[in-house]
């Protein structure tokens, strides 16, 4: 048993969490649970906690993904795969489900693997965090601007709102930042920062006729970056500015740095029929000519695409929709095959996905011990969430990284 002196020492220890977002709250709750005698506070720069949680998933909050296999789960992260594979052994998607449901927040798994609160309202997640903090005695402070950190052997000094406070451990959960200058306060103490760049964005195609089909969804498509091996598969959404949907968002995440280098000026190749091969498509089209030769192309669509998109693609291939299938020659078939399987579009710019933004970049992963989330250079500093050079694809993976890294940072906050 611990003696009174040990308990007294622990009761005097102070843990500060910088950032009142997803990772910050998870870190604070884990810290207070594992170090109940210590004081724990969250310092949030704005006047509102959990703002990103509130708007995420269209206000529903995609808390995690149905990925019980840790190796498969870790593959959803363009940056952080190896490190998170190690971290998920301490807290994975299955732990997230148990964590919320044990606190009275039932969850629902959808066919695409996304997991949302049964209530379909992100407010239940926010209420859960606030209630947990209240029950544990975590202090919550807004409008706390930390401008500078000083780290020494005995403590961490935070220059906060023209005041200086001393803490035994500081967990930095400051979120993702689109500009490197926002991370100057960390770089100045000697931490290695990877240039922040947008991840998870949609593709702009100004004035392209495809945009006239806005709202059209292709359930399964494959999109490739021309001249690279990068590709994304899944639903594709045509918007009034270009293209979005999981296939595009996947591609934007895995190609975040490459596309930034291209200044977001590049070409994509779209297989409107997912991964259908040329020989198989030619066989299907020849069968259509044989079986439905008397019908007009506009009236007989042999693909799973909407008739609106089918007629648009015929126009792109310079094929008359009024001709009959029996009249379609070899040259037209070649054009149609190329359009359906290898349709080329110029992309000129990007747009943030909904109201959310995810960044690649941040504190370099080489700086962090992923068994504890402590800085290798400054053990009194821990890190969690998007302030790290970690980002996941869409589908609840970014929140899972926040829960995992936050939990580990809190659990090991006062480890020696």
Secondary structure as GFF3:
##gff-version 3
##sequence-region A 1 416
A	DSSP	alpha_helix	4	11	.	.	.	ID=ss1
A	DSSP	beta_strand	14	18	.	.	.	ID=ss2
A	DSSP	alpha_helix	22	34	.	.	.	ID=ss3
A	DSSP	beta_strand	39	43	.	.	.	ID=ss4
A	DSSP	alpha_helix	51	59	.	.	.	ID=ss5
A	DSSP	beta_strand	62	65	.	.	.	ID=ss6
A	DSSP	alpha_helix	70	74	.	.	.	ID=ss7
A	DSSP	alpha_helix	81	87	.	.	.	ID=ss8
A	DSSP	alpha_helix	93	101	.	.	.	ID=ss9
A	DSSP	beta_strand	107	109	.	.	.	ID=ss10
A	DSSP	beta_strand	114	117	.	.	.	ID=ss11
A	DSSP	alpha_helix	123	136	.	.	.	ID=ss12
A	DSSP	beta_strand	139	141	.	.	.	ID=ss13
A	DSSP	beta_strand	146	151	.	.	.	ID=ss14
A	DSSP	beta_strand	156	160	.	.	.	ID=ss15
A	DSSP	beta_strand	163	167	.	.	.	ID=ss16
A	DSSP	beta_strand	169	172	.	.	.	ID=ss17
A	DSSP	three_ten_helix	180	183	.	.	.	ID=ss18
A	DSSP	alpha_helix	184	187	.	.	.	ID=ss19
A	DSSP	beta_strand	193	199	.	.	.	ID=ss20
A	DSSP	beta_strand	201	204	.	.	.	ID=ss21
A	DSSP	three_ten_helix	209	213	.	.	.	ID=ss22
A	DSSP	beta_strand	217	225	.	.	.	ID=ss23
A	DSSP	beta_strand	231	238	.	.	.	ID=ss24
A	DSSP	beta_strand	242	244	.	.	.	ID=ss25
A	DSSP	alpha_helix	246	254	.	.	.	ID=ss26
A	DSSP	alpha_helix	256	261	.	.	.	ID=ss27
A	DSSP	beta_strand	265	271	.	.	.	ID=ss28
A	DSSP	alpha_helix	278	291	.	.	.	ID=ss29
A	DSSP	alpha_helix	307	316	.	.	.	ID=ss30
A	DSSP	three_ten_helix	325	327	.	.	.	ID=ss31
A	DSSP	alpha_helix	330	341	.	.	.	ID=ss32
A	DSSP	beta_strand	343	348	.	.	.	ID=ss33
A	DSSP	beta_strand	350	352	.	.	.	ID=ss34
A	DSSP	beta_strand	358	363	.	.	.	ID=ss35
A	DSSP	three_ten_helix	365	367	.	.	.	ID=ss36
A	DSSP	beta_strand	368	369	.	.	.	ID=ss37
A	DSSP	beta_strand	374	375	.	.	.	ID=ss38
A	DSSP	beta_strand	381	383	.	.	.	ID=ss39
A	DSSP	three_ten_helix	385	387	.	.	.	ID=ss40
A	DSSP	alpha_helix	397	411	.	.	.	ID=ss41
###
